[in-house]
Amino acid sequence: MSSTQAVTTAEPVRPPGLADSARELAEGRTTSVQQVSEALNRIEASRSTLNAFRHLRAEAALAEAAEADRRLGAGERLPLLGVPVAVKDDTDVLGMPTYFGCDGDLPVAAADSEAVRRLRAAGAVIVGKTNSCELGQWPFTEGRAFGATRNPWHTGHTPGGSSGGSAAAVAAGLVPAALGSDGAGSVRIPAAWTHLVGIKPQRGRISVHPQSDAFQGLTVNGPLARTVADAALLLDAVAGPHPDDPHRPPAVEASAAARRDPGRLRIAVAWRPPLTLTRSEPHPDVRRAVTEIAEALAGLGHDVEEARPRYGLIGLGFVPRATAGIAELAARHPDPALLDPRTRSALRTGTRLGGRVVRAARAREVRQHRRIGAFFRTSGTGAGYDMLLTPTTALPPPPIGRFDGLSAWRTDAAMAEACPYAWPWNVLGWPGINVPAGFTADGLPVGAQLLGPSRSEELLISVAAQLEADRRWYEHRPPAPSP
């Protein structure tokens, strides 16, 4: 089946989403053992085609599912009690190694991360850990340690990265939702390239503990799901700080926001990305798709106009922090010779740019908040905008192997050309959401991102849900994965 046919051909009955899975369990229409068993079977059947998972915890997950069924039968109710979900391979799960895309022998985690602890507290059953590229550096999910993770819409293309395994798993219906992480677009980019909703929340909204300030504050955890309501439900389940976290934004009610009318807003559309020293231009199909999103927003009653945010030299606040973050993680690997040569190059760069340079980069953030924050009206009045709409990526999903054999510099240049729009919001620490924008002429998914000022998740979620009701993107699914 071609990828174009995947958009138009009638699909077989697929597994329900996150909220529906939880509802079916609470109403006794299915069991957790059934849901978890079916998820594990789908994952195993797709290994040779999609390769979304690094590890499964089948025996433990089935035991936890049986316990969830006992609790459900006793009348206990939790938001995700008995529902199978997945987490990314940068996330600590008790008794499992956290490879983060790397090769070699790494020790097992001595405890769950805070995000996993909260997932368990909400009743979720974690079926496994999804593939990520090495240390989350690239917008593709390929590596010598695990091979290539492939896009369910067209297995000749990447699902994106670095949360590509989570995105592929959700898009293919292997699990109803999954957790990813986003340090330069690593939730939003794979969401765009697999036709999903991906939320990059405010820094600190979802704890990254046992790290205290992942990648020098760039990286946050975030949900991937097929609908806004599912992504919001997962966000509500995992949000909240660990006692040692340095960033502690006030709580939000994401699921309530998904049911709320956002009112009439002033929305800017920006086509020009920040300075990347490449000739980044949106692909014609990307531009067409994002234009259709802008027109849909206008049709919903919002004031939509083109504008140009003053990004300044925001890259000076990104590169030292990103490479220092890679260096910090790479230096802990027990056998650095097993790391990709590009990772070792980033390790050297990050070591050179550590210390005073990183501190200066982080100190710039206050001025960046002031300059780019002036673009928004945070009080509900004034001449600014309520949110910003941009392409999530400049290009559609590249073919598998597109980045093979490239030097570190050429890989970075190719990444900047394909994905110039997402990373500034990691520097700022502010929230953004990818929404499915449509498909290229070849049937490959592309996305648009809604970006807001500090702590604006509820507004972004409300608008995304309003768009979803109008666009009904969840009706389009990729071909069912075959063994």
N, C-alpha and C positions, 0 to 999 in steps of 0.2 A: 504493500500500500504506500503510495506517495505521501509526502507531508502535506501537499495541497488537499488530497483526499481526506486527510485526517481532520480537516476543518469542516468538511461538508458531509462526510459519510455518516449515516446513522450508527451510533455506538451501542455496544451491548451494555447491559446493566452493570454499573460499577459500584464499588464499595462506597458507603456514605462518607460524608465529611466529618469533621471533629464534633460539631454540635449535634448532628444527627446520630453519630455513633454513641455519644453520651446519652442522648434521649432514648434511643432504642434499648440501651442497657437499663436505664432507670425504669423504663416501662415494662421490662421483662420480655421484650420481643426477641432478644438474642442473649448470648452469654459472653462474658469476657474471654473464656477459653475458646469459644468459636471465633470471635473477632481476632484474637491474637494468633490462633492457629492459621486462620486464613491469611493474615498479614505475613506470617512467616513463610507460608507456602508461596505466596506471590513473590516475596523477596527471593526465595530460592529459585523459582522458575525464571526470574529475570536476570540472574547473575551473569549469564553469558552474553546478554544483550545490553543491559543497562549498567551493571556493575556499580550499584549505588551505595552498597554497604561495605565497610571495612570489617566489622565484627557483628555477629549476631549473639544474643544471649538467650537462645531458644529455651533451654531447660529452665533457667531462672524466670524468664518471662511467662512461661506456661504455669509455673508454680505460683507466681504472683497473680496471674489471671484466675486461677482456681480460688485463691484467697479473696480476690475481688468479688468473685461470684458468691462466696460465702457471706461477705459483708453486704452485698446488694440484697441477698436473700433475707438477711436480718434487718433490712430496712435502712441501712446506712446510705447516705447520699452525699457525694462530693462532686465538684464540677467535672472531673475527668475520671471518675471511679471506673476502672476496668478498661479504659480506652487505650489501644496501642499507639504509641508515638515513637519518634526517633530523635536522636540528638547527634550533633556533629562530632567528628573525631578530634576536636580540640577541647572537648568537655569531659571533665573527670567523672567517671562512673565507678563506684566502689568495686575493686577486684578486677578491673579491666585496664589495659595499658592505654595511655593517651598518646597515640602516635602522631597526631596532627599531620598526617600525610607523609611521615618520614619512614624510612627503612631502618631496620636494625632491631635490637632487643631493648625494650624500654620497660621499666618497672610498672607494676600495676598500681592504680590509684589507691591510696589508703583510705579515702573517704569520697563521698559524693561532692561534687561542686554544689554551690548554693542553688543554682538554677535547677539542677537535678533533684536536690532535696525538696524544692518547692513543687516540682512536677510530681514527685512521689506523694507529697502531702496532699496534692489535689486528686490523688488516686490513679494517676496515669501509670501504664505499664510500658516501660522502655524496652523495645524489642531489639535495639542495636544501635550502633554508631555508624554514621554515614561518612563517605569518603570526602576528603578535602585535599586540595593541593598542598604541597610542602610548606608548612608554617603559614598557610593562608595568603600567600603573596600574589597570586595570579588569578585572572578572570577565566580560568579553565581548571578542570579537575582531572589532571593527568599526572602520573609520576611512576617512577620505577618500582616503588614499593607495592603498588596495587593495580597498575595499568591505567586504563582510561575509563572514566565514567561518561556515559553517553546520554544524549538528549532524547527523551521519549518521543518528541515530535519528529525527529529525524536522527537516527542513531549514527549518522555520519558527522554529526555536529556536536559541539560541547554544550552541556547545560549551563555553562558559566562556572564561576568560582568566586570565592573559594568554597561557598556552601553548596557546591554543585551536587553532591550526593544527596543532601537533604531536599534540594529542589527537584531532582530527578525522581526521588522516592515519592514525593507528594504529587507531582504532576502525573506520574504513571499510576497513581492510586495504590501504591504499595502500603502506605500508611496515610491516615487522614490529615496529619499535620506533622511538622518537624521543627526543631530548633536549629537555627544557624547562627553565625556571627558575622559582623559587618565592621571591617576596619578601613575600607576604602570603596565600599559598595558591595561587599561580599554576601549580603542578603538580597539587596535590590537588583544586582546584575543577574544572578541566576533566576530570580523571580521574573525579571523581564524576558529572559531567554527561554523560559519554560511555561509562560502564561499563568503566573501565580501572583497572589498578593504577598508582598514581603515588607515587613515593617522594621525599619531601623529606628528604635526608640531613642529618647533622650539618654545621654550618658548617665549611667547609674540607675536607670529605670529597672533593668534586669541585672542582677549582680553577676560579675565575672569572677567572683571569689572561687578558688583560692588565689587567683591573681587579684591585685588590689587596684591596678590602673593599667589594663591590658594595652600593650603597644603604645605606651605613653599617652593613654587616654583616648586613642583613636578608635579602639574596638569595643563594640557593644554586642550583646546577644539579641537576637530577634526572631520572630516567628515567620514561617512560610506555610501558606495554606491556599486553598482554592477560592475561598470567599473571605470577605472582610470580617464577617461574623466569626468565622473559624479562627482567623488570625487574631482577632480581638480577644476571643476566649482563651487562646493559648497565652497571649500577653498578660491577661489578668491572672492566669494561673501561676506564672513564673515571676511576675514583677515583685520587686521589693528588695531591700538591701540586706546584706550580711552585716553583723555588728561592726566588722572592721572596714567596711567600704568607705572610701573617702567622698564619693558622690552620692547624695541622697535626695533626689528630687521628690517633691510631695506626690502622694499617690494619685493615680488617675483611675477612671472607670471606663475601660476601653469598650466593653460590651454594651454598656449604656450609650456610649457615644455613637456606636454603630447603628443605634435605633433612633438617633436624634437628628432633626432637621438642622442643617448648619446655618440656615438663614442666607440672606443675599451677601455675597462676598466680592471683594475686589481681588482678582487673580491675575498675576503677571505671567506671561509666557516668555521664556528666555531661550534663544537658540545658540547664543555664543557661549562656549564654556570658558572657564578660567584659563589663564595662560599655561600651556603645557609644552610649548616649543615644538608642537607638531601642527600639521594643518588639519586639525580635527573639524570635520563637517558632518552633520547627520546624513546618513544614507537617505536617498530619496524615499524609500519605503518607510524608514523611521520617521522622517519629517511628515509624510502624509498621515501616518498613524497618530502621531502626537497632535497634529493639526485637528484630526477628527475628535480627539479627546478635548481639545480646547473648544471646539465647536459644540460638543456635547455639554460642556460646562456652561457655555453661553446660553444654550437652549434650556438649561435648568434654571436660568435666571440670574446667573452671576455676571459681573462686569469683568470681561476678559480682554486684556490688551497686551501687546508686546512691550517688553521693557528690558533694561540691561542692568543687572546688579553690579555693584562696584566690588568685585572680588579682590582687587589689588594683587599683590604678590603672595597670595595665600599658600602657594606651593612651598614657600620658605618655612611655613609652619607645619608642613606635611612630611617632606622628605627626611629630615633628621629624626623625627619621631618614628616614622615607619621603619627606617633602617635600624634604628636603635632597638626597636621592639623585636625585629628579626634577630639581631645580634644577641639579645638577651636570651631568647629561646634556643637559638642554634648553639650557643655556648654550653648549654646544659646537655646536649646530645652526647651519649657515651662514646660514639664513634663518628666524629665529624666527617671523616673520609667518605661516609655513606651518603652525605648530603649532596644535593644537586650542585654543580659548579656555580650556578647563579645564586644559590643560597649562600655558598661560601663567599662569593663576591659581596653580597649584601651584608654578611657578617663583618667583613673587613671595613666596608663603608660605615656601617653602623657603629663599629668600635671607634673609628676616627671621629665620627660626628656626635659621639656620646658626650656626657658631662656638660660643659659650658654651652656648647652649641644647642643641645636639646633643651637646656633650661631657657636659653634665649628664644628658641622656637615656641616653647610653651608660654613664655611671657608675652609673646605677640598676640596670644589669643584674646586678651582683653580688648586690644585695639581692633581686632578682626570682628569681635562681637559688636563693638560700637559701630564700625563702618557698615557691616552688612546688616546689622540690626536696624539701622536707620531706613532700610528698604521696606521694613514692615511696620504696620500699625498694631501695636500690641495692646492698646487700650480700647480698641473698637472705634476710635475716631481718628481723624487726621488724614493726611494725604497719602500715606503709605499703602502697601498691599497686605492682604491677609495671608496669602501664600503664593508660592512660586511653582510654576509648572515647567518642567524641562524634559527632554528625552532622558531615559535612564542610561542608555548607551548610545553612542553614535552609529554603531554598526550592528547588524544582526549577528546571531551566534556564529562564530567561526567554525570551520571544519576541524574535526579531531586531527591533531598533529600540526596545526598551523604554527605553533610556537616551538616545535621540535628543533633542536640543533642551534637555536639562536643564542647569541651571547647575552649576558645580563643587560647590557645597554640596549641591544636591539629588542629584547623582550620588553623592557620598560617602554621603549618608543612605540612598539606595537600595541601594548596595553593602553598607553595614553591616547593613541589614535582611536582605539575601539571604545574606550571607557573614560572619557574626560569629564563626565558630569557629576558623578556620585561622590567622589572623595572629599570635596570641600566641606560637606556637612559632617564628616568625621572629625575634621579639624575643629569645627565649631562645637561639636557635641550635641547638635540639635536633631530633631526627629525628621524622618522622611518616609514615604511609603511608595513602593512601586505598585502600579496598577497595570493590568494587561491592556495594551493599546491596540492589539490586532496582529496581523500577520503580513509578512512580505509576499511578493508575488509567488515565491517558492514555498509558501506555507510555513515559514519559520516565525516563531513568536518574537515580538518586540514590546517594549514597555515604556511607560511614562512615569515620572516621579513627581509626587506632590511634596514640596518642601516647606517647612514652616520655621518660625522663630523658636526660641527656647520654650520647651515644655508645651508644645502645641499638638501633642498626639491626639487629643480628643477632637480637635477641629479637623485635623487631617483625616482621621478615621471616619468622621461624619461625612465629609465630602466624598471619600472613597466609597462609602456605602451608598451614597446618593448616586454616584456614577455607576456603581455595580447594578443598582436597580434599573437604571436606564439602559446600560450596555449588555447586561446579562452574559458576561464573559464566561461564567462557570458552565454554560451550556456547551462549550467547545472543549473536547478532550482529545488527547493524542490516541493513536492506535494502542490497543491493549498489548502490553509487552508479551512477546512469545519466548518460549524456552530456547 
